[in-house]
Amino acid sequence: MIPLNKPGRINSSSRGGNLLEYYFPQNNTYLLSTASDALNVIYKRLFKEKGSIRVGVSPLVCFQAIYPIVCNGHVPVFMDINPDTFNLDVNKLNDYDIQALEVIHLGGNPNEMDTIIKFANTRGIPVIEDCAQALGAKYDERYLGNYGDFAAFSLIKNLHAPSGGLLVSVSDLSSYLNEAPEMGSLLRIYRKTKIYLEGMANHHPLNIWNLFYWGLMTLKGDAAGYSLSKDVYQLKAGDVEDIKRRFAALESLLHRRSENAIRIIQDVDYRRAKVQVVPERGVSNWNRIMFKLVDKDAEEVIGRLRREGIAANNLTQNYKHGFQPHVSKDRLLARFYQVRLEAYENLLPHIISVPSSPFLKEDEIRHISRQMNSILS
């Protein structure tokens, strides 16, 4: 099976130098185990300063981006989406009573940050940019993660590292990290094994590595959540050096991923699958290639693509069948979904993601677009 975020060899001998300062020149940066760890630090800080607050957030996202809100004592307020960009509907921001705003750049596609920051400044509320999939993406020629008070990135999804999350903050958060333990050895082994198997897997039925990768993927259940922990872990020194080396290759990775994504998008029949729309002043990093199916059910199409060796899903890999259900079906989040969101309700049954990676091979690119068109015809 072609993994959603297929890894490969990073050809960079550079240690990355001060690249974090280049991408985030006015902010403090901290390397952690995952993007969820970064969100946990942010919401711990907000709870300490403000107590429990109402955090606006889109429900059209991997629930792992929402759990830290609840696990750290806050209340998620679900906000409706733009059915074309799949991000927040900026025309409805004033419809919600919120005290903070988590802005999720879904699939690496930028939100309309000028409107969002103007709204937040008027309200006097903090903005948390969830950039888990958006390293290197831009809005108005400015890298995402530089607009809000805080930002969280996944370096697993963006740099193909076995482990790594990046926390970006206007304020100093070092006191929240000083006593955080290092990530455990068993988890490091699991993540290194996973990324190795992802690199070896493909769509060819006789590839023995597919069996091992599929076995690892089927360990995921369809119960709520992949991790409800609010713990925070730091990286070992060797992992930090590996991430710095990978950062030096970021521009090359972005270029190759975009080229591969555009090829797939151009080959898929646009009459049957509408690709996620990038805002006029935005630049997506195409961390995910996301489509809205015109007349097909996403869960069915995802199942058929997976049987053809393509690790498609809707919003996350955290469910073994590739389909995250409606937020009202999640045992932790259901009680917070109190007002029906029309665009979310209409889009969720029809949204899919297909593999996007700088390391896709020629036959894998052709296989993805060919199978998409065959299944959708």
Contacts in CASP RR format, 6 or more apart in sequence:
PFRMAT RR
TARGET T0000
AUTHOR 0000-0000-0000
METHOD contacts of the structure
MODEL  1
MIPLNKPGRINSSSRGGNLLEYYFPQNNTYLLSTASDALNVIYKRLFKEK
GSIRVGVSPLVCFQAIYPIVCNGHVPVFMDINPDTFNLDVNKLNDYDIQA
LEVIHLGGNPNEMDTIIKFANTRGIPVIEDCAQALGAKYDERYLGNYGDF
AAFSLIKNLHAPSGGLLVSVSDLSSYLNEAPEMGSLLRIYRKTKIYLEGM
ANHHPLNIWNLFYWGLMTLKGDAAGYSLSKDVYQLKAGDVEDIKRRFAAL
ESLLHRRSENAIRIIQDVDYRRAKVQVVPERGVSNWNRIMFKLVDKDAEE
VIGRLRREGIAANNLTQNYKHGFQPHVSKDRLLARFYQVRLEAYENLLPH
IISVPSSPFLKEDEIRHISRQMNSILS
1 201 0 8 1.000
1 202 0 8 1.000
1 203 0 8 1.000
1 210 0 8 1.000
1 213 0 8 1.000
1 214 0 8 1.000
1 217 0 8 1.000
1 306 0 8 1.000
1 309 0 8 1.000
1 310 0 8 1.000
1 311 0 8 1.000
2 201 0 8 1.000
2 202 0 8 1.000
2 203 0 8 1.000
2 309 0 8 1.000
2 310 0 8 1.000
2 311 0 8 1.000
2 355 0 8 1.000
2 360 0 8 1.000
2 364 0 8 1.000
2 367 0 8 1.000
2 368 0 8 1.000
3 198 0 8 1.000
3 199 0 8 1.000
3 201 0 8 1.000
3 213 0 8 1.000
3 311 0 8 1.000
3 355 0 8 1.000
3 357 0 8 1.000
4 288 0 8 1.000
4 311 0 8 1.000
4 312 0 8 1.000
4 313 0 8 1.000
4 317 0 8 1.000
4 353 0 8 1.000
4 354 0 8 1.000
4 355 0 8 1.000
4 356 0 8 1.000
5 156 0 8 1.000
5 157 0 8 1.000
5 160 0 8 1.000
5 198 0 8 1.000
5 287 0 8 1.000
5 355 0 8 1.000
5 356 0 8 1.000
5 357 0 8 1.000
6 198 0 8 1.000
6 199 0 8 1.000
6 201 0 8 1.000
6 355 0 8 1.000
6 357 0 8 1.000
6 359 0 8 1.000
6 360 0 8 1.000
6 364 0 8 1.000
7 160 0 8 1.000
7 195 0 8 1.000
7 198 0 8 1.000
7 199 0 8 1.000
7 357 0 8 1.000
7 359 0 8 1.000
8 160 0 8 1.000
8 199 0 8 1.000
8 359 0 8 1.000
10 159 0 8 1.000
10 160 0 8 1.000
10 245 0 8 1.000
10 246 0 8 1.000
10 249 0 8 1.000
10 253 0 8 1.000
11 249 0 8 1.000
12 245 0 8 1.000
12 246 0 8 1.000
12 248 0 8 1.000
12 249 0 8 1.000
12 252 0 8 1.000
13 245 0 8 1.000
14 245 0 8 1.000
14 248 0 8 1.000
15 241 0 8 1.000
15 244 0 8 1.000
15 245 0 8 1.000
15 248 0 8 1.000
16 244 0 8 1.000
16 245 0 8 1.000
16 247 0 8 1.000
16 248 0 8 1.000
17 244 0 8 1.000
17 248 0 8 1.000
19 244 0 8 1.000
19 247 0 8 1.000
19 248 0 8 1.000
19 250 0 8 1.000
20 29 0 8 1.000
20 166 0 8 1.000
20 247 0 8 1.000
21 29 0 8 1.000
23 136 0 8 1.000
23 143 0 8 1.000
24 143 0 8 1.000
24 145 0 8 1.000
24 146 0 8 1.000
24 168 0 8 1.000
25 146 0 8 1.000
26 146 0 8 1.000
26 170 0 8 1.000
27 145 0 8 1.000
27 146 0 8 1.000
27 151 0 8 1.000
27 168 0 8 1.000
27 169 0 8 1.000
27 170 0 8 1.000
28 168 0 8 1.000
28 169 0 8 1.000
28 170 0 8 1.000
28 171 0 8 1.000
28 172 0 8 1.000
28 173 0 8 1.000
28 174 0 8 1.000
29 166 0 8 1.000
29 167 0 8 1.000
29 168 0 8 1.000
29 169 0 8 1.000
30 38 0 8 1.000
30 41 0 8 1.000
30 166 0 8 1.000
30 167 0 8 1.000
30 169 0 8 1.000
30 173 0 8 1.000
30 174 0 8 1.000
30 177 0 8 1.000
31 155 0 8 1.000
31 164 0 8 1.000
31 165 0 8 1.000
31 166 0 8 1.000
31 167 0 8 1.000
31 234 0 8 1.000
31 235 0 8 1.000
31 240 0 8 1.000
31 243 0 8 1.000
32 38 0 8 1.000
32 41 0 8 1.000
32 164 0 8 1.000
32 165 0 8 1.000
32 166 0 8 1.000
32 167 0 8 1.000
32 177 0 8 1.000
32 180 0 8 1.000
32 232 0 8 1.000
32 233 0 8 1.000
32 234 0 8 1.000
32 235 0 8 1.000
33 163 0 8 1.000
33 164 0 8 1.000
33 165 0 8 1.000
33 183 0 8 1.000
33 187 0 8 1.000
33 232 0 8 1.000
33 233 0 8 1.000
33 234 0 8 1.000
33 235 0 8 1.000
34 154 0 8 1.000
34 156 0 8 1.000
34 163 0 8 1.000
34 164 0 8 1.000
34 165 0 8 1.000
34 233 0 8 1.000
35 65 0 8 1.000
35 130 0 8 1.000
35 132 0 8 1.000
35 152 0 8 1.000
35 153 0 8 1.000
35 154 0 8 1.000
35 156 0 8 1.000
35 157 0 8 1.000
35 164 0 8 1.000
35 165 0 8 1.000
35 166 0 8 1.000
36 64 0 8 1.000
36 65 0 8 1.000
36 67 0 8 1.000
36 68 0 8 1.000
36 152 0 8 1.000
36 227 0 8 1.000
36 229 0 8 1.000
37 165 0 8 1.000
37 167 0 8 1.000
37 231 0 8 1.000
37 232 0 8 1.000
37 233 0 8 1.000
38 151 0 8 1.000
38 152 0 8 1.000
38 153 0 8 1.000
38 165 0 8 1.000
38 166 0 8 1.000
38 167 0 8 1.000
39 65 0 8 1.000
39 68 0 8 1.000
39 69 0 8 1.000
39 128 0 8 1.000
39 130 0 8 1.000
39 152 0 8 1.000
40 68 0 8 1.000
40 71 0 8 1.000
40 72 0 8 1.000
40 229 0 8 1.000
40 230 0 8 1.000
40 231 0 8 1.000
40 232 0 8 1.000
41 167 0 8 1.000
41 173 0 8 1.000
41 176 0 8 1.000
41 177 0 8 1.000
41 232 0 8 1.000
42 68 0 8 1.000
42 128 0 8 1.000
42 150 0 8 1.000
42 152 0 8 1.000
42 167 0 8 1.000
42 169 0 8 1.000
42 173 0 8 1.000
43 55 0 8 1.000
43 68 0 8 1.000
43 69 0 8 1.000
43 71 0 8 1.000
43 72 0 8 1.000
43 73 0 8 1.000
43 74 0 8 1.000
44 72 0 8 1.000
44 176 0 8 1.000
44 230 0 8 1.000
44 232 0 8 1.000
45 150 0 8 1.000
45 171 0 8 1.000
45 173 0 8 1.000
45 176 0 8 1.000
46 53 0 8 1.000
46 72 0 8 1.000
46 74 0 8 1.000
46 100 0 8 1.000
46 126 0 8 1.000
47 53 0 8 1.000
47 72 0 8 1.000
47 73 0 8 1.000
47 74 0 8 1.000
50 99 0 8 1.000
51 73 0 8 1.000
52 73 0 8 1.000
52 74 0 8 1.000
52 75 0 8 1.000
53 74 0 8 1.000
53 75 0 8 1.000
53 99 0 8 1.000
53 100 0 8 1.000
54 74 0 8 1.000
54 75 0 8 1.000
54 77 0 8 1.000
54 97 0 8 1.000
54 98 0 8 1.000
54 99 0 8 1.000
54 100 0 8 1.000
55 69 0 8 1.000
55 74 0 8 1.000
55 75 0 8 1.000
55 76 0 8 1.000
55 77 0 8 1.000
55 98 0 8 1.000
55 99 0 8 1.000
55 100 0 8 1.000
55 101 0 8 1.000
55 102 0 8 1.000
55 128 0 8 1.000
56 76 0 8 1.000
56 77 0 8 1.000
56 78 0 8 1.000
56 79 0 8 1.000
56 96 0 8 1.000
56 98 0 8 1.000
56 100 0 8 1.000
56 101 0 8 1.000
56 102 0 8 1.000
57 65 0 8 1.000
57 66 0 8 1.000
57 69 0 8 1.000
57 76 0 8 1.000
57 77 0 8 1.000
57 78 0 8 1.000
57 79 0 8 1.000
57 101 0 8 1.000
57 102 0 8 1.000
57 104 0 8 1.000
58 78 0 8 1.000
58 79 0 8 1.000
58 80 0 8 1.000
58 81 0 8 1.000
58 87 0 8 1.000
58 88 0 8 1.000
58 104 0 8 1.000
58 106 0 8 1.000
58 344 0 8 1.000
59 66 0 8 1.000
59 78 0 8 1.000
59 327 0 8 1.000
59 333 0 8 1.000
59 337 0 8 1.000
59 341 0 8 1.000
59 344 0 8 1.000
60 81 0 8 1.000
60 86 0 8 1.000
60 106 0 8 1.000
60 315 0 8 1.000
60 344 0 8 1.000
60 347 0 8 1.000
60 348 0 8 1.000
60 351 0 8 1.000
61 104 0 8 1.000
61 106 0 8 1.000
61 130 0 8 1.000
61 315 0 8 1.000
62 132 0 8 1.000
62 315 0 8 1.000
62 316 0 8 1.000
62 318 0 8 1.000
62 324 0 8 1.000
63 224 0 8 1.000
63 225 0 8 1.000
63 316 0 8 1.000
63 318 0 8 1.000
63 324 0 8 1.000
63 327 0 8 1.000
63 330 0 8 1.000
63 332 0 8 1.000
63 333 0 8 1.000
64 225 0 8 1.000
64 226 0 8 1.000
64 227 0 8 1.000
64 316 0 8 1.000
64 318 0 8 1.000
65 102 0 8 1.000
65 104 0 8 1.000
65 130 0 8 1.000
65 132 0 8 1.000
66 76 0 8 1.000
66 102 0 8 1.000
66 333 0 8 1.000
67 225 0 8 1.000
67 227 0 8 1.000
67 228 0 8 1.000
67 332 0 8 1.000
67 333 0 8 1.000
68 230 0 8 1.000
69 75 0 8 1.000
69 76 0 8 1.000
69 102 0 8 1.000
70 76 0 8 1.000
70 332 0 8 1.000
70 333 0 8 1.000
70 336 0 8 1.000
71 228 0 8 1.000
71 229 0 8 1.000
71 230 0 8 1.000
72 230 0 8 1.000
74 100 0 8 1.000
75 336 0 8 1.000
76 333 0 8 1.000
76 336 0 8 1.000
77 96 0 8 1.000
77 97 0 8 1.000
77 98 0 8 1.000
77 336 0 8 1.000
78 327 0 8 1.000
78 336 0 8 1.000
78 337 0 8 1.000
78 339 0 8 1.000
78 341 0 8 1.000
78 344 0 8 1.000
79 88 0 8 1.000
79 89 0 8 1.000
79 92 0 8 1.000
79 93 0 8 1.000
79 95 0 8 1.000
79 96 0 8 1.000
79 98 0 8 1.000
79 341 0 8 1.000
80 89 0 8 1.000
80 92 0 8 1.000
80 341 0 8 1.000
80 342 0 8 1.000
80 343 0 8 1.000
80 344 0 8 1.000
81 87 0 8 1.000
81 88 0 8 1.000
81 89 0 8 1.000
81 341 0 8 1.000
81 343 0 8 1.000
81 344 0 8 1.000
81 347 0 8 1.000
82 88 0 8 1.000
82 89 0 8 1.000
82 90 0 8 1.000
82 343 0 8 1.000
83 292 0 8 1.000
83 343 0 8 1.000
83 346 0 8 1.000
83 347 0 8 1.000
84 274 0 8 1.000
84 276 0 8 1.000
84 277 0 8 1.000
85 109 0 8 1.000
85 111 0 8 1.000
85 276 0 8 1.000
85 277 0 8 1.000
85 278 0 8 1.000
85 279 0 8 1.000
86 106 0 8 1.000
86 107 0 8 1.000
86 109 0 8 1.000
86 276 0 8 1.000
86 290 0 8 1.000
86 292 0 8 1.000
86 347 0 8 1.000
86 351 0 8 1.000
87 103 0 8 1.000
87 104 0 8 1.000
87 105 0 8 1.000
87 106 0 8 1.000
87 109 0 8 1.000
87 110 0 8 1.000
87 111 0 8 1.000
87 112 0 8 1.000
88 103 0 8 1.000
88 104 0 8 1.000
88 111 0 8 1.000
88 116 0 8 1.000
89 343 0 8 1.000
90 111 0 8 1.000
90 112 0 8 1.000
90 115 0 8 1.000
90 116 0 8 1.000
90 119 0 8 1.000
93 115 0 8 1.000
93 116 0 8 1.000
93 119 0 8 1.000
94 119 0 8 1.000
98 123 0 8 1.000
98 125 0 8 1.000
99 125 0 8 1.000
100 125 0 8 1.000
100 126 0 8 1.000
100 127 0 8 1.000
100 128 0 8 1.000
101 116 0 8 1.000
101 119 0 8 1.000
101 120 0 8 1.000
101 125 0 8 1.000
101 126 0 8 1.000
101 127 0 8 1.000
101 128 0 8 1.000
102 128 0 8 1.000
102 130 0 8 1.000
103 111 0 8 1.000
103 113 0 8 1.000
103 116 0 8 1.000
103 127 0 8 1.000
103 128 0 8 1.000
103 129 0 8 1.000
103 130 0 8 1.000
103 147 0 8 1.000
103 148 0 8 1.000
104 111 0 8 1.000
104 130 0 8 1.000
104 132 0 8 1.000
105 111 0 8 1.000
105 129 0 8 1.000
105 130 0 8 1.000
105 131 0 8 1.000
105 133 0 8 1.000
105 134 0 8 1.000
105 137 0 8 1.000
105 144 0 8 1.000
106 133 0 8 1.000
106 276 0 8 1.000
106 288 0 8 1.000
106 290 0 8 1.000
107 133 0 8 1.000
107 134 0 8 1.000
107 276 0 8 1.000
107 284 0 8 1.000
107 286 0 8 1.000
107 287 0 8 1.000
107 288 0 8 1.000
107 290 0 8 1.000
107 353 0 8 1.000
108 131 0 8 1.000
108 133 0 8 1.000
108 134 0 8 1.000
108 137 0 8 1.000
108 144 0 8 1.000
108 284 0 8 1.000
108 285 0 8 1.000
108 286 0 8 1.000
108 287 0 8 1.000
108 288 0 8 1.000
109 134 0 8 1.000
109 137 0 8 1.000
109 276 0 8 1.000
109 278 0 8 1.000
109 279 0 8 1.000
109 284 0 8 1.000
109 290 0 8 1.000
110 134 0 8 1.000
110 137 0 8 1.000
110 138 0 8 1.000
110 139 0 8 1.000
110 144 0 8 1.000
110 278 0 8 1.000
110 279 0 8 1.000
110 282 0 8 1.000
110 283 0 8 1.000
110 284 0 8 1.000
111 139 0 8 1.000
111 279 0 8 1.000
112 139 0 8 1.000
112 279 0 8 1.000
112 281 0 8 1.000
113 139 0 8 1.000
113 140 0 8 1.000
113 142 0 8 1.000
113 144 0 8 1.000
113 147 0 8 1.000
114 139 0 8 1.000
114 140 0 8 1.000
114 281 0 8 1.000
116 127 0 8 1.000
116 147 0 8 1.000
117 127 0 8 1.000
117 147 0 8 1.000
117 148 0 8 1.000
120 126 0 8 1.000
120 127 0 8 1.000
120 148 0 8 1.000
126 148 0 8 1.000
126 149 0 8 1.000
126 150 0 8 1.000
127 147 0 8 1.000
127 148 0 8 1.000
127 149 0 8 1.000
127 150 0 8 1.000
128 148 0 8 1.000
128 149 0 8 1.000
128 150 0 8 1.000
128 151 0 8 1.000
128 152 0 8 1.000
129 144 0 8 1.000
129 145 0 8 1.000
129 147 0 8 1.000
129 148 0 8 1.000
129 150 0 8 1.000
129 151 0 8 1.000
129 152 0 8 1.000
129 168 0 8 1.000
130 151 0 8 1.000
130 152 0 8 1.000
131 137 0 8 1.000
131 144 0 8 1.000
131 145 0 8 1.000
131 151 0 8 1.000
131 152 0 8 1.000
131 153 0 8 1.000
132 152 0 8 1.000
132 153 0 8 1.000
132 154 0 8 1.000
132 157 0 8 1.000
133 154 0 8 1.000
133 157 0 8 1.000
133 158 0 8 1.000
133 285 0 8 1.000
133 287 0 8 1.000
133 288 0 8 1.000
134 144 0 8 1.000
134 145 0 8 1.000
134 153 0 8 1.000
134 158 0 8 1.000
134 285 0 8 1.000
134 287 0 8 1.000
135 144 0 8 1.000
135 153 0 8 1.000
135 154 0 8 1.000
135 155 0 8 1.000
135 158 0 8 1.000
135 159 0 8 1.000
135 166 0 8 1.000
135 250 0 8 1.000
135 285 0 8 1.000
135 287 0 8 1.000
136 143 0 8 1.000
136 144 0 8 1.000
136 158 0 8 1.000
136 250 0 8 1.000
136 254 0 8 1.000
136 285 0 8 1.000
137 143 0 8 1.000
137 144 0 8 1.000
137 282 0 8 1.000
137 283 0 8 1.000
137 284 0 8 1.000
137 285 0 8 1.000
137 287 0 8 1.000
138 144 0 8 1.000
138 282 0 8 1.000
138 283 0 8 1.000
139 147 0 8 1.000
139 279 0 8 1.000
139 281 0 8 1.000
139 282 0 8 1.000
139 283 0 8 1.000
140 281 0 8 1.000
140 282 0 8 1.000
144 151 0 8 1.000
145 151 0 8 1.000
145 153 0 8 1.000
145 168 0 8 1.000
146 168 0 8 1.000
148 170 0 8 1.000
149 169 0 8 1.000
149 170 0 8 1.000
149 171 0 8 1.000
150 167 0 8 1.000
150 168 0 8 1.000
150 169 0 8 1.000
150 170 0 8 1.000
151 166 0 8 1.000
151 167 0 8 1.000
151 168 0 8 1.000
151 169 0 8 1.000
152 165 0 8 1.000
152 166 0 8 1.000
152 167 0 8 1.000
152 168 0 8 1.000
153 165 0 8 1.000
153 166 0 8 1.000
153 168 0 8 1.000
154 164 0 8 1.000
154 165 0 8 1.000
155 161 0 8 1.000
155 163 0 8 1.000
155 164 0 8 1.000
155 165 0 8 1.000
155 166 0 8 1.000
155 243 0 8 1.000
155 246 0 8 1.000
156 162 0 8 1.000
156 163 0 8 1.000
156 164 0 8 1.000
156 165 0 8 1.000
156 191 0 8 1.000
156 195 0 8 1.000
157 287 0 8 1.000
158 250 0 8 1.000
158 253 0 8 1.000
158 285 0 8 1.000
158 287 0 8 1.000
159 243 0 8 1.000
159 246 0 8 1.000
159 247 0 8 1.000
159 249 0 8 1.000
159 250 0 8 1.000
159 253 0 8 1.000
160 195 0 8 1.000
160 246 0 8 1.000
160 253 0 8 1.000
160 357 0 8 1.000
160 359 0 8 1.000
161 195 0 8 1.000
161 239 0 8 1.000
161 242 0 8 1.000
161 243 0 8 1.000
161 246 0 8 1.000
162 188 0 8 1.000
162 191 0 8 1.000
162 192 0 8 1.000
162 194 0 8 1.000
162 195 0 8 1.000
162 239 0 8 1.000
162 242 0 8 1.000
163 183 0 8 1.000
163 187 0 8 1.000
163 188 0 8 1.000
163 191 0 8 1.000
163 235 0 8 1.000
163 239 0 8 1.000
164 235 0 8 1.000
164 239 0 8 1.000
164 243 0 8 1.000
167 173 0 8 1.000
176 232 0 8 1.000
177 232 0 8 1.000
177 234 0 8 1.000
180 232 0 8 1.000
180 233 0 8 1.000
180 234 0 8 1.000
181 233 0 8 1.000
181 234 0 8 1.000
182 233 0 8 1.000
182 234 0 8 1.000
182 235 0 8 1.000
182 236 0 8 1.000
183 233 0 8 1.000
183 234 0 8 1.000
183 235 0 8 1.000
183 236 0 8 1.000
183 239 0 8 1.000
184 233 0 8 1.000
188 236 0 8 1.000
188 239 0 8 1.000
193 216 0 8 1.000
194 216 0 8 1.000
197 209 0 8 1.000
197 212 0 8 1.000
197 213 0 8 1.000
197 216 0 8 1.000
198 213 0 8 1.000
199 359 0 8 1.000
200 207 0 8 1.000
200 209 0 8 1.000
200 212 0 8 1.000
200 213 0 8 1.000
201 207 0 8 1.000
201 209 0 8 1.000
201 210 0 8 1.000
201 213 0 8 1.000
202 209 0 8 1.000
202 210 0 8 1.000
202 361 0 8 1.000
202 364 0 8 1.000
203 308 0 8 1.000
203 309 0 8 1.000
203 310 0 8 1.000
203 364 0 8 1.000
203 367 0 8 1.000
204 210 0 8 1.000
210 309 0 8 1.000
217 311 0 8 1.000
217 317 0 8 1.000
217 320 0 8 1.000
218 320 0 8 1.000
219 320 0 8 1.000
220 226 0 8 1.000
220 317 0 8 1.000
220 318 0 8 1.000
220 319 0 8 1.000
220 320 0 8 1.000
221 319 0 8 1.000
221 320 0 8 1.000
222 319 0 8 1.000
222 320 0 8 1.000
222 321 0 8 1.000
223 331 0 8 1.000
224 330 0 8 1.000
224 331 0 8 1.000
224 332 0 8 1.000
224 333 0 8 1.000
225 318 0 8 1.000
225 330 0 8 1.000
225 332 0 8 1.000
226 316 0 8 1.000
226 318 0 8 1.000
228 332 0 8 1.000
235 243 0 8 1.000
252 358 0 8 1.000
253 358 0 8 1.000
254 285 0 8 1.000
254 358 0 8 1.000
255 358 0 8 1.000
256 358 0 8 1.000
256 359 0 8 1.000
257 285 0 8 1.000
257 286 0 8 1.000
257 287 0 8 1.000
257 356 0 8 1.000
257 357 0 8 1.000
257 358 0 8 1.000
258 284 0 8 1.000
258 285 0 8 1.000
258 286 0 8 1.000
260 356 0 8 1.000
260 357 0 8 1.000
260 358 0 8 1.000
260 360 0 8 1.000
260 365 0 8 1.000
261 286 0 8 1.000
261 289 0 8 1.000
261 356 0 8 1.000
262 286 0 8 1.000
263 365 0 8 1.000
263 369 0 8 1.000
264 289 0 8 1.000
264 354 0 8 1.000
264 356 0 8 1.000
264 365 0 8 1.000
264 368 0 8 1.000
264 369 0 8 1.000
264 372 0 8 1.000
265 275 0 8 1.000
265 289 0 8 1.000
267 366 0 8 1.000
267 369 0 8 1.000
267 370 0 8 1.000
267 373 0 8 1.000
268 275 0 8 1.000
268 291 0 8 1.000
268 369 0 8 1.000
268 372 0 8 1.000
268 373 0 8 1.000
268 376 0 8 1.000
269 372 0 8 1.000
269 373 0 8 1.000
269 376 0 8 1.000
269 377 0 8 1.000
271 294 0 8 1.000
272 293 0 8 1.000
272 294 0 8 1.000
272 295 0 8 1.000
272 296 0 8 1.000
272 373 0 8 1.000
272 376 0 8 1.000
272 377 0 8 1.000
273 291 0 8 1.000
273 292 0 8 1.000
273 293 0 8 1.000
273 294 0 8 1.000
273 352 0 8 1.000
273 372 0 8 1.000
273 376 0 8 1.000
274 291 0 8 1.000
274 292 0 8 1.000
274 294 0 8 1.000
275 289 0 8 1.000
275 290 0 8 1.000
275 291 0 8 1.000
276 284 0 8 1.000
276 289 0 8 1.000
276 290 0 8 1.000
276 291 0 8 1.000
276 292 0 8 1.000
278 284 0 8 1.000
286 356 0 8 1.000
287 356 0 8 1.000
288 353 0 8 1.000
288 356 0 8 1.000
289 353 0 8 1.000
289 354 0 8 1.000
289 355 0 8 1.000
289 356 0 8 1.000
290 351 0 8 1.000
290 352 0 8 1.000
290 353 0 8 1.000
291 351 0 8 1.000
291 352 0 8 1.000
291 353 0 8 1.000
291 354 0 8 1.000
292 347 0 8 1.000
292 350 0 8 1.000
292 351 0 8 1.000
293 301 0 8 1.000
293 350 0 8 1.000
293 351 0 8 1.000
293 352 0 8 1.000
293 376 0 8 1.000
294 350 0 8 1.000
296 350 0 8 1.000
296 375 0 8 1.000
296 376 0 8 1.000
297 349 0 8 1.000
297 350 0 8 1.000
298 314 0 8 1.000
298 323 0 8 1.000
298 348 0 8 1.000
298 349 0 8 1.000
298 350 0 8 1.000
298 351 0 8 1.000
298 352 0 8 1.000
299 314 0 8 1.000
299 321 0 8 1.000
299 323 0 8 1.000
299 349 0 8 1.000
301 312 0 8 1.000
301 352 0 8 1.000
301 375 0 8 1.000
301 376 0 8 1.000
302 312 0 8 1.000
302 313 0 8 1.000
302 314 0 8 1.000
302 321 0 8 1.000
302 322 0 8 1.000
302 323 0 8 1.000
302 352 0 8 1.000
303 312 0 8 1.000
303 321 0 8 1.000
303 322 0 8 1.000
304 375 0 8 1.000
305 312 0 8 1.000
305 352 0 8 1.000
305 354 0 8 1.000
305 371 0 8 1.000
305 372 0 8 1.000
305 375 0 8 1.000
306 312 0 8 1.000
306 321 0 8 1.000
306 322 0 8 1.000
308 367 0 8 1.000
308 371 0 8 1.000
308 375 0 8 1.000
309 367 0 8 1.000
310 354 0 8 1.000
310 355 0 8 1.000
310 367 0 8 1.000
310 368 0 8 1.000
310 371 0 8 1.000
311 317 0 8 1.000
311 355 0 8 1.000
312 322 0 8 1.000
312 352 0 8 1.000
312 353 0 8 1.000
312 354 0 8 1.000
312 355 0 8 1.000
313 319 0 8 1.000
313 322 0 8 1.000
313 323 0 8 1.000
313 324 0 8 1.000
313 352 0 8 1.000
313 353 0 8 1.000
314 322 0 8 1.000
314 323 0 8 1.000
314 324 0 8 1.000
314 348 0 8 1.000
314 351 0 8 1.000
314 352 0 8 1.000
314 353 0 8 1.000
315 324 0 8 1.000
315 351 0 8 1.000
315 353 0 8 1.000
316 322 0 8 1.000
316 324 0 8 1.000
318 324 0 8 1.000
319 325 0 8 1.000
326 348 0 8 1.000
327 333 0 8 1.000
327 334 0 8 1.000
327 336 0 8 1.000
327 337 0 8 1.000
328 334 0 8 1.000
328 337 0 8 1.000
354 368 0 8 1.000
354 372 0 8 1.000
355 364 0 8 1.000
355 368 0 8 1.000
360 368 0 8 1.000
END
